[in-house]
Amino acid sequence: MMRDQFTELERARSALWSLDAGTDRDTWVRHAMSAKAAGIDFEEFHNWSAGAGNYKNEAECRSVWNSIMMGA
C-alpha cells in the first residue's frame, strides 16, 4: 500500500514530538537527521528542540540542522 507524503510527514511529526528533546547531544543530532530526512522543516524541529531543559539557542540548533547533508 502506498502512503501519501502528507500522511508520512504527519507521522514523522508525531514521532518527533513523542521523543524527549532533552536527550544527550548525540541522540538529539540523530533525531535531527531523522527529522530532516523525513521532510520536517527547521521551524518544526526548532520548536521541538526549544522545549528541552538543556536547549541552548536557535543559532546552535540551526547550525546543526544546516550541517546535515541529505543524500542525492
PyMOL Python script that loads the backbone (N, CA, C, O; Angstrom):
from pymol import cmd

cmd.read_pdbstr("""\
ATOM      1  N   MET A   1       0.842  -1.178   0.000  1.00  0.00           N
ATOM      2  CA  MET A   1       0.000   0.000   0.000  1.00  0.00           C
ATOM      3  C   MET A   1       0.890   1.245   0.000  1.00  0.00           C
ATOM      4  O   MET A   1       1.830   1.333   0.790  1.00  0.00           O
ATOM      5  N   MET A   2       0.605   2.190  -0.866  1.00  0.00           N
ATOM      6  CA  MET A   2       1.369   3.431  -0.932  1.00  0.00           C
ATOM      7  C   MET A   2       0.753   4.447   0.022  1.00  0.00           C
ATOM      8  O   MET A   2      -0.467   4.590   0.106  1.00  0.00           O
ATOM      9  N   ARG A   3       1.614   5.135   0.725  1.00  0.00           N
ATOM     10  CA  ARG A   3       1.149   6.189   1.624  1.00  0.00           C
ATOM     11  C   ARG A   3       1.481   7.527   0.995  1.00  0.00           C
ATOM     12  O   ARG A   3       2.519   7.678   0.349  1.00  0.00           O
ATOM     13  N   ASP A   4       0.608   8.490   1.182  1.00  0.00           N
ATOM     14  CA  ASP A   4       0.879   9.794   0.592  1.00  0.00           C
ATOM     15  C   ASP A   4       1.872  10.563   1.460  1.00  0.00           C
ATOM     16  O   ASP A   4       2.032  10.280   2.647  1.00  0.00           O
ATOM     17  N   GLN A   5       2.532  11.538   0.843  1.00  0.00           N
ATOM     18  CA  GLN A   5       3.570  12.309   1.526  1.00  0.00           C
ATOM     19  C   GLN A   5       3.028  13.046   2.746  1.00  0.00           C
ATOM     20  O   GLN A   5       3.710  13.137   3.766  1.00  0.00           O
ATOM     21  N   PHE A   6       1.830  13.565   2.653  1.00  0.00           N
ATOM     22  CA  PHE A   6       1.250  14.293   3.778  1.00  0.00           C
ATOM     23  C   PHE A   6       1.110  13.377   4.988  1.00  0.00           C
ATOM     24  O   PHE A   6       1.474  13.758   6.101  1.00  0.00           O
ATOM     25  N   THR A   7       0.593  12.188   4.779  1.00  0.00           N
ATOM     26  CA  THR A   7       0.416  11.238   5.872  1.00  0.00           C
ATOM     27  C   THR A   7       1.761  10.873   6.482  1.00  0.00           C
ATOM     28  O   THR A   7       1.892  10.802   7.704  1.00  0.00           O
ATOM     29  N   GLU A   8       2.752  10.642   5.645  1.00  0.00           N
ATOM     30  CA  GLU A   8       4.080  10.285   6.148  1.00  0.00           C
ATOM     31  C   GLU A   8       4.707  11.444   6.928  1.00  0.00           C
ATOM     32  O   GLU A   8       5.359  11.223   7.949  1.00  0.00           O
ATOM     33  N   LEU A   9       4.516  12.654   6.459  1.00  0.00           N
ATOM     34  CA  LEU A   9       5.047  13.815   7.171  1.00  0.00           C
ATOM     35  C   LEU A   9       4.356  13.976   8.521  1.00  0.00           C
ATOM     36  O   LEU A   9       5.011  14.278   9.518  1.00  0.00           O
ATOM     37  N   GLU A  10       3.069  13.782   8.560  1.00  0.00           N
ATOM     38  CA  GLU A  10       2.341  13.864   9.837  1.00  0.00           C
ATOM     39  C   GLU A  10       2.798  12.774  10.802  1.00  0.00           C
ATOM     40  O   GLU A  10       2.902  13.014  12.004  1.00  0.00           O
ATOM     41  N   ARG A  11       3.066  11.597  10.291  1.00  0.00           N
ATOM     42  CA  ARG A  11       3.590  10.513  11.141  1.00  0.00           C
ATOM     43  C   ARG A  11       4.959  10.881  11.692  1.00  0.00           C
ATOM     44  O   ARG A  11       5.256  10.627  12.859  1.00  0.00           O
ATOM     45  N   ALA A  12       5.791  11.480  10.848  1.00  0.00           N
ATOM     46  CA  ALA A  12       7.128  11.894  11.290  1.00  0.00           C
ATOM     47  C   ALA A  12       7.029  12.979  12.362  1.00  0.00           C
ATOM     48  O   ALA A  12       7.757  12.942  13.354  1.00  0.00           O
ATOM     49  N   ARG A  13       6.138  13.936  12.164  1.00  0.00           N
ATOM     50  CA  ARG A  13       5.942  14.997  13.169  1.00  0.00           C
ATOM     51  C   ARG A  13       5.482  14.398  14.496  1.00  0.00           C
ATOM     52  O   ARG A  13       5.986  14.760  15.559  1.00  0.00           O
ATOM     53  N   SER A  14       4.541  13.502  14.424  1.00  0.00           N
ATOM     54  CA  SER A  14       4.027  12.862  15.627  1.00  0.00           C
ATOM     55  C   SER A  14       5.137  12.090  16.337  1.00  0.00           C
ATOM     56  O   SER A  14       5.251  12.135  17.562  1.00  0.00           O
ATOM     57  N   ALA A  15       5.943  11.393  15.567  1.00  0.00           N
ATOM     58  CA  ALA A  15       7.055  10.637  16.156  1.00  0.00           C
ATOM     59  C   ALA A  15       8.052  11.577  16.824  1.00  0.00           C
ATOM     60  O   ALA A  15       8.513  11.306  17.933  1.00  0.00           O
ATOM     61  N   LEU A  16       8.389  12.681  16.155  1.00  0.00           N
ATOM     62  CA  LEU A  16       9.341  13.633  16.732  1.00  0.00           C
ATOM     63  C   LEU A  16       8.830  14.157  18.064  1.00  0.00           C
ATOM     64  O   LEU A  16       9.568  14.179  19.049  1.00  0.00           O
ATOM     65  N   TRP A  17       7.583  14.575  18.099  1.00  0.00           N
ATOM     66  CA  TRP A  17       7.038  15.174  19.321  1.00  0.00           C
ATOM     67  C   TRP A  17       6.856  14.158  20.447  1.00  0.00           C
ATOM     68  O   TRP A  17       6.642  14.539  21.598  1.00  0.00           O
ATOM     69  N   SER A  18       6.938  12.887  20.126  1.00  0.00           N
ATOM     70  CA  SER A  18       6.850  11.868  21.176  1.00  0.00           C
ATOM     71  C   SER A  18       8.208  11.606  21.827  1.00  0.00           C
ATOM     72  O   SER A  18       8.295  10.921  22.846  1.00  0.00           O
ATOM     73  N   LEU A  19       9.263  12.156  21.232  1.00  0.00           N
ATOM     74  CA  LEU A  19      10.617  11.954  21.750  1.00  0.00           C
ATOM     75  C   LEU A  19      10.993  13.040  22.756  1.00  0.00           C
ATOM     76  O   LEU A  19      10.407  14.123  22.768  1.00  0.00           O
ATOM     77  N   ASP A  20      11.968  12.736  23.588  1.00  0.00           N
ATOM     78  CA  ASP A  20      12.480  13.685  24.582  1.00  0.00           C
ATOM     79  C   ASP A  20      13.510  14.598  23.930  1.00  0.00           C
ATOM     80  O   ASP A  20      14.594  14.146  23.562  1.00  0.00           O
ATOM     81  N   ALA A  21      13.184  15.863  23.786  1.00  0.00           N
ATOM     82  CA  ALA A  21      14.113  16.824  23.185  1.00  0.00           C
ATOM     83  C   ALA A  21      15.312  17.082  24.096  1.00  0.00           C
ATOM     84  O   ALA A  21      16.337  17.584  23.633  1.00  0.00           O
ATOM     85  N   GLY A  22      15.204  16.756  25.352  1.00  0.00           N
ATOM     86  CA  GLY A  22      16.273  16.998  26.312  1.00  0.00           C
ATOM     87  C   GLY A  22      17.258  15.856  26.445  1.00  0.00           C
ATOM     88  O   GLY A  22      17.973  15.760  27.442  1.00  0.00           O
ATOM     89  N   THR A  23      17.298  15.000  25.456  1.00  0.00           N
ATOM     90  CA  THR A  23      18.201  13.860  25.476  1.00  0.00           C
ATOM     91  C   THR A  23      19.653  14.316  25.307  1.00  0.00           C
ATOM     92  O   THR A  23      19.909  15.508  25.137  1.00  0.00           O
ATOM     93  N   ASP A  24      20.593  13.390  25.350  1.00  0.00           N
ATOM     94  CA  ASP A  24      22.005  13.749  25.150  1.00  0.00           C
ATOM     95  C   ASP A  24      22.217  14.257  23.725  1.00  0.00           C
ATOM     96  O   ASP A  24      21.407  13.995  22.836  1.00  0.00           O
ATOM     97  N   ARG A  25      23.307  14.982  23.520  1.00  0.00           N
ATOM     98  CA  ARG A  25      23.537  15.657  22.243  1.00  0.00           C
ATOM     99  C   ARG A  25      23.612  14.690  21.065  1.00  0.00           C
ATOM    100  O   ARG A  25      23.029  14.964  20.016  1.00  0.00           O
ATOM    101  N   ASP A  26      24.310  13.573  21.211  1.00  0.00           N
ATOM    102  CA  ASP A  26      24.433  12.636  20.092  1.00  0.00           C
ATOM    103  C   ASP A  26      23.068  12.119  19.648  1.00  0.00           C
ATOM    104  O   ASP A  26      22.798  12.015  18.452  1.00  0.00           O
ATOM    105  N   THR A  27      22.224  11.802  20.598  1.00  0.00           N
ATOM    106  CA  THR A  27      20.881  11.328  20.271  1.00  0.00           C
ATOM    107  C   THR A  27      20.067  12.444  19.637  1.00  0.00           C
ATOM    108  O   THR A  27      19.332  12.211  18.677  1.00  0.00           O
ATOM    109  N   TRP A  28      20.191  13.647  20.165  1.00  0.00           N
ATOM    110  CA  TRP A  28      19.478  14.806  19.612  1.00  0.00           C
ATOM    111  C   TRP A  28      19.886  15.041  18.160  1.00  0.00           C
ATOM    112  O   TRP A  28      19.038  15.329  17.315  1.00  0.00           O
ATOM    113  N   VAL A  29      21.183  14.919  17.868  1.00  0.00           N
ATOM    114  CA  VAL A  29      21.648  15.097  16.487  1.00  0.00           C
ATOM    115  C   VAL A  29      21.065  14.003  15.591  1.00  0.00           C
ATOM    116  O   VAL A  29      20.669  14.281  14.460  1.00  0.00           O
ATOM    117  N   ARG A  30      21.010  12.774  16.081  1.00  0.00           N
ATOM    118  CA  ARG A  30      20.383  11.692  15.298  1.00  0.00           C
ATOM    119  C   ARG A  30      18.908  11.976  15.054  1.00  0.00           C
ATOM    120  O   ARG A  30      18.384  11.684  13.979  1.00  0.00           O
ATOM    121  N   HIS A  31      18.238  12.546  16.053  1.00  0.00           N
ATOM    122  CA  HIS A  31      16.834  12.932  15.861  1.00  0.00           C
ATOM    123  C   HIS A  31      16.730  14.007  14.782  1.00  0.00           C
ATOM    124  O   HIS A  31      15.809  13.981  13.966  1.00  0.00           O
ATOM    125  N   ALA A  32      17.661  14.941  14.775  1.00  0.00           N
ATOM    126  CA  ALA A  32      17.672  15.993  13.754  1.00  0.00           C
ATOM    127  C   ALA A  32      17.839  15.386  12.367  1.00  0.00           C
ATOM    128  O   ALA A  32      17.140  15.769  11.428  1.00  0.00           O
ATOM    129  N   MET A  33      18.761  14.441  12.239  1.00  0.00           N
ATOM    130  CA  MET A  33      18.989  13.788  10.947  1.00  0.00           C
ATOM    131  C   MET A  33      17.730  13.072  10.468  1.00  0.00           C
ATOM    132  O   MET A  33      17.351  13.170   9.301  1.00  0.00           O
ATOM    133  N   SER A  34      17.101  12.366  11.369  1.00  0.00           N
ATOM    134  CA  SER A  34      15.878  11.633  11.013  1.00  0.00           C
ATOM    135  C   SER A  34      14.750  12.582  10.635  1.00  0.00           C
ATOM    136  O   SER A  34      14.022  12.348   9.670  1.00  0.00           O
ATOM    137  N   ALA A  35      14.617  13.651  11.404  1.00  0.00           N
ATOM    138  CA  ALA A  35      13.559  14.622  11.129  1.00  0.00           C
ATOM    139  C   ALA A  35      13.750  15.255   9.753  1.00  0.00           C
ATOM    140  O   ALA A  35      12.804  15.376   8.975  1.00  0.00           O
ATOM    141  N   LYS A  36      14.982  15.655   9.466  1.00  0.00           N
ATOM    142  CA  LYS A  36      15.252  16.290   8.175  1.00  0.00           C
ATOM    143  C   LYS A  36      15.016  15.315   7.031  1.00  0.00           C
ATOM    144  O   LYS A  36      14.440  15.684   6.007  1.00  0.00           O
ATOM    145  N   ALA A  37      15.460  14.070   7.198  1.00  0.00           N
ATOM    146  CA  ALA A  37      15.261  13.058   6.164  1.00  0.00           C
ATOM    147  C   ALA A  37      13.778  12.789   5.933  1.00  0.00           C
ATOM    148  O   ALA A  37      13.371  12.448   4.822  1.00  0.00           O
ATOM    149  N   ALA A  38      12.971  12.942   6.979  1.00  0.00           N
ATOM    150  CA  ALA A  38      11.526  12.699   6.867  1.00  0.00           C
ATOM    151  C   ALA A  38      10.779  13.876   6.259  1.00  0.00           C
ATOM    152  O   ALA A  38       9.587  13.771   5.972  1.00  0.00           O
ATOM    153  N   GLY A  39      11.471  15.002   6.059  1.00  0.00           N
ATOM    154  CA  GLY A  39      10.825  16.158   5.446  1.00  0.00           C
ATOM    155  C   GLY A  39      10.340  17.210   6.420  1.00  0.00           C
ATOM    156  O   GLY A  39       9.670  18.166   6.027  1.00  0.00           O
ATOM    157  N   ILE A  40      10.674  17.039   7.692  1.00  0.00           N
ATOM    158  CA  ILE A  40      10.297  18.044   8.694  1.00  0.00           C
ATOM    159  C   ILE A  40      11.159  19.283   8.463  1.00  0.00           C
ATOM    160  O   ILE A  40      12.358  19.165   8.207  1.00  0.00           O
ATOM    161  N   ASP A  41      10.561  20.460   8.551  1.00  0.00           N
ATOM    162  CA  ASP A  41      11.321  21.679   8.321  1.00  0.00           C
ATOM    163  C   ASP A  41      12.008  22.152   9.602  1.00  0.00           C
ATOM    164  O   ASP A  41      11.714  21.672  10.697  1.00  0.00           O
ATOM    165  N   PHE A  42      12.928  23.104   9.437  1.00  0.00           N
ATOM    166  CA  PHE A  42      13.705  23.585  10.578  1.00  0.00           C
ATOM    167  C   PHE A  42      12.815  24.162  11.669  1.00  0.00           C
ATOM    168  O   PHE A  42      13.047  23.908  12.851  1.00  0.00           O
ATOM    169  N   GLU A  43      11.815  24.925  11.296  1.00  0.00           N
ATOM    170  CA  GLU A  43      10.968  25.579  12.299  1.00  0.00           C
ATOM    171  C   GLU A  43      10.325  24.559  13.228  1.00  0.00           C
ATOM    172  O   GLU A  43      10.288  24.752  14.443  1.00  0.00           O
ATOM    173  N   GLU A  44       9.826  23.485  12.659  1.00  0.00           N
ATOM    174  CA  GLU A  44       9.209  22.431  13.469  1.00  0.00           C
ATOM    175  C   GLU A  44      10.243  21.788  14.387  1.00  0.00           C
ATOM    176  O   GLU A  44       9.991  21.581  15.574  1.00  0.00           O
ATOM    177  N   PHE A  45      11.410  21.475  13.826  1.00  0.00           N
ATOM    178  CA  PHE A  45      12.468  20.863  14.632  1.00  0.00           C
ATOM    179  C   PHE A  45      12.923  21.810  15.739  1.00  0.00           C
ATOM    180  O   PHE A  45      13.146  21.387  16.873  1.00  0.00           O
ATOM    181  N   HIS A  46      13.057  23.081  15.406  1.00  0.00           N
ATOM    182  CA  HIS A  46      13.484  24.065  16.399  1.00  0.00           C
ATOM    183  C   HIS A  46      12.443  24.205  17.510  1.00  0.00           C
ATOM    184  O   HIS A  46      12.800  24.261  18.686  1.00  0.00           O
ATOM    185  N   ASN A  47      11.190  24.260  17.157  1.00  0.00           N
ATOM    186  CA  ASN A  47      10.133  24.366  18.173  1.00  0.00           C
ATOM    187  C   ASN A  47      10.167  23.177  19.119  1.00  0.00           C
ATOM    188  O   ASN A  47       9.995  23.330  20.329  1.00  0.00           O
ATOM    189  N   TRP A  48      10.387  22.001  18.569  1.00  0.00           N
ATOM    190  CA  TRP A  48      10.501  20.797  19.403  1.00  0.00           C
ATOM    191  C   TRP A  48      11.732  20.905  20.305  1.00  0.00           C
ATOM    192  O   TRP A  48      11.652  20.638  21.504  1.00  0.00           O
ATOM    193  N   SER A  49      12.853  21.291  19.735  1.00  0.00           N
ATOM    194  CA  SER A  49      14.109  21.379  20.493  1.00  0.00           C
ATOM    195  C   SER A  49      14.038  22.419  21.606  1.00  0.00           C
ATOM    196  O   SER A  49      14.586  22.213  22.689  1.00  0.00           O
ATOM    197  N   ALA A  50      13.368  23.526  21.340  1.00  0.00           N
ATOM    198  CA  ALA A  50      13.329  24.639  22.297  1.00  0.00           C
ATOM    199  C   ALA A  50      12.630  24.275  23.597  1.00  0.00           C
ATOM    200  O   ALA A  50      12.781  24.985  24.591  1.00  0.00           O
ATOM    201  N   GLY A  51      11.881  23.204  23.612  1.00  0.00           N
ATOM    202  CA  GLY A  51      11.195  22.783  24.825  1.00  0.00           C
ATOM    203  C   GLY A  51      12.079  22.033  25.805  1.00  0.00           C
ATOM    204  O   GLY A  51      11.641  21.715  26.911  1.00  0.00           O
ATOM    205  N   ALA A  52      13.302  21.747  25.423  1.00  0.00           N
ATOM    206  CA  ALA A  52      14.201  20.957  26.271  1.00  0.00           C
ATOM    207  C   ALA A  52      14.842  21.815  27.357  1.00  0.00           C
ATOM    208  O   ALA A  52      15.124  22.995  27.150  1.00  0.00           O
ATOM    209  N   GLY A  53      15.062  21.215  28.490  1.00  0.00           N
ATOM    210  CA  GLY A  53      15.732  21.903  29.590  1.00  0.00           C
ATOM    211  C   GLY A  53      17.181  22.243  29.280  1.00  0.00           C
ATOM    212  O   GLY A  53      17.741  23.169  29.867  1.00  0.00           O
ATOM    213  N   ASN A  54      17.792  21.497  28.359  1.00  0.00           N
ATOM    214  CA  ASN A  54      19.192  21.748  28.006  1.00  0.00           C
ATOM    215  C   ASN A  54      19.333  22.509  26.678  1.00  0.00           C
ATOM    216  O   ASN A  54      20.423  22.563  26.107  1.00  0.00           O
ATOM    217  N   TYR A  55      18.241  23.090  26.193  1.00  0.00           N
ATOM    218  CA  TYR A  55      18.249  23.889  24.953  1.00  0.00           C
ATOM    219  C   TYR A  55      19.160  25.088  25.141  1.00  0.00           C
ATOM    220  O   TYR A  55      19.084  25.783  26.154  1.00  0.00           O
ATOM    221  N   LYS A  56      20.034  25.330  24.148  1.00  0.00           N
ATOM    222  CA  LYS A  56      20.952  26.473  24.244  1.00  0.00           C
ATOM    223  C   LYS A  56      20.399  27.693  23.525  1.00  0.00           C
ATOM    224  O   LYS A  56      20.085  28.701  24.157  1.00  0.00           O
ATOM    225  N   ASN A  57      20.277  27.604  22.199  1.00  0.00           N
ATOM    226  CA  ASN A  57      19.765  28.743  21.443  1.00  0.00           C
ATOM    227  C   ASN A  57      19.478  28.337  19.998  1.00  0.00           C
ATOM    228  O   ASN A  57      19.877  27.264  19.544  1.00  0.00           O
ATOM    229  N   GLU A  58      18.786  29.211  19.297  1.00  0.00           N
ATOM    230  CA  GLU A  58      18.415  28.928  17.917  1.00  0.00           C
ATOM    231  C   GLU A  58      19.638  28.810  17.020  1.00  0.00           C
ATOM    232  O   GLU A  58      19.653  27.985  16.106  1.00  0.00           O
ATOM    233  N   ALA A  59      20.657  29.614  17.264  1.00  0.00           N
ATOM    234  CA  ALA A  59      21.850  29.581  16.408  1.00  0.00           C
ATOM    235  C   ALA A  59      22.506  28.203  16.435  1.00  0.00           C
ATOM    236  O   ALA A  59      22.910  27.694  15.389  1.00  0.00           O
ATOM    237  N   GLU A  60      22.618  27.599  17.606  1.00  0.00           N
ATOM    238  CA  GLU A  60      23.219  26.265  17.694  1.00  0.00           C
ATOM    239  C   GLU A  60      22.335  25.235  17.003  1.00  0.00           C
ATOM    240  O   GLU A  60      22.826  24.367  16.281  1.00  0.00           O
ATOM    241  N   CYS A  61      21.052  25.338  17.225  1.00  0.00           N
ATOM    242  CA  CYS A  61      20.102  24.413  16.612  1.00  0.00           C
ATOM    243  C   CYS A  61      20.191  24.519  15.085  1.00  0.00           C
ATOM    244  O   CYS A  61      20.238  23.502  14.392  1.00  0.00           O
ATOM    245  N   ARG A  62      20.212  25.731  14.573  1.00  0.00           N
ATOM    246  CA  ARG A  62      20.274  25.945  13.125  1.00  0.00           C
ATOM    247  C   ARG A  62      21.608  25.461  12.557  1.00  0.00           C
ATOM    248  O   ARG A  62      21.649  24.923  11.451  1.00  0.00           O
ATOM    249  N   SER A  63      22.685  25.646  13.294  1.00  0.00           N
ATOM    250  CA  SER A  63      23.996  25.201  12.844  1.00  0.00           C
ATOM    251  C   SER A  63      24.016  23.684  12.645  1.00  0.00           C
ATOM    252  O   SER A  63      24.515  23.189  11.634  1.00  0.00           O
ATOM    253  N   VAL A  64      23.470  22.955  13.616  1.00  0.00           N
ATOM    254  CA  VAL A  64      23.405  21.500  13.487  1.00  0.00           C
ATOM    255  C   VAL A  64      22.507  21.134  12.310  1.00  0.00           C
ATOM    256  O   VAL A  64      22.871  20.291  11.490  1.00  0.00           O
ATOM    257  N   TRP A  65      21.352  21.755  12.224  1.00  0.00           N
ATOM    258  CA  TRP A  65      20.402  21.467  11.141  1.00  0.00           C
ATOM    259  C   TRP A  65      21.044  21.693   9.776  1.00  0.00           C
ATOM    260  O   TRP A  65      20.923  20.859   8.878  1.00  0.00           O
ATOM    261  N   ASN A  66      21.720  22.816   9.630  1.00  0.00           N
ATOM    262  CA  ASN A  66      22.342  23.146   8.347  1.00  0.00           C
ATOM    263  C   ASN A  66      23.531  22.245   8.004  1.00  0.00           C
ATOM    264  O   ASN A  66      23.894  22.107   6.836  1.00  0.00           O
ATOM    265  N   SER A  67      24.128  21.639   9.018  1.00  0.00           N
ATOM    266  CA  SER A  67      25.274  20.766   8.786  1.00  0.00           C
ATOM    267  C   SER A  67      24.856  19.381   8.282  1.00  0.00           C
ATOM    268  O   SER A  67      25.693  18.620   7.796  1.00  0.00           O
ATOM    269  N   ILE A  68      23.583  19.058   8.393  1.00  0.00           N
ATOM    270  CA  ILE A  68      23.098  17.746   7.964  1.00  0.00           C
ATOM    271  C   ILE A  68      22.964  17.735   6.445  1.00  0.00           C
ATOM    272  O   ILE A  68      22.167  18.473   5.866  1.00  0.00           O
ATOM    273  N   MET A  69      23.749  16.895   5.831  1.00  0.00           N
ATOM    274  CA  MET A  69      23.725  16.798   4.374  1.00  0.00           C
ATOM    275  C   MET A  69      22.788  15.669   3.975  1.00  0.00           C
ATOM    276  O   MET A  69      22.879  14.554   4.489  1.00  0.00           O
ATOM    277  N   MET A  70      21.906  15.972   3.071  1.00  0.00           N
ATOM    278  CA  MET A  70      20.950  14.971   2.601  1.00  0.00           C
ATOM    279  C   MET A  70      21.526  14.316   1.338  1.00  0.00           C
ATOM    280  O   MET A  70      22.046  14.994   0.452  1.00  0.00           O
ATOM    281  N   GLY A  71      21.423  12.994   1.280  1.00  0.00           N
ATOM    282  CA  GLY A  71      21.933  12.246   0.135  1.00  0.00           C
ATOM    283  C   GLY A  71      21.163  12.558  -1.143  1.00  0.00           C
ATOM    284  O   GLY A  71      20.006  12.978  -1.114  1.00  0.00           O
ATOM    285  N   ALA A  72      21.825  12.344  -2.234  1.00  0.00           N
ATOM    286  CA  ALA A  72      21.199  12.610  -3.537  1.00  0.00           C
ATOM    287  C   ALA A  72      20.398  11.425  -4.010  1.00  0.00           C
ATOM    288  O   ALA A  72      19.804  11.472  -5.087  1.00  0.00           O
TER     289      ALA A  72
END
""", "prot")
cmd.dss("prot")
cmd.show_as("cartoon", "prot")
cmd.util.cbc("prot")
cmd.orient("prot")
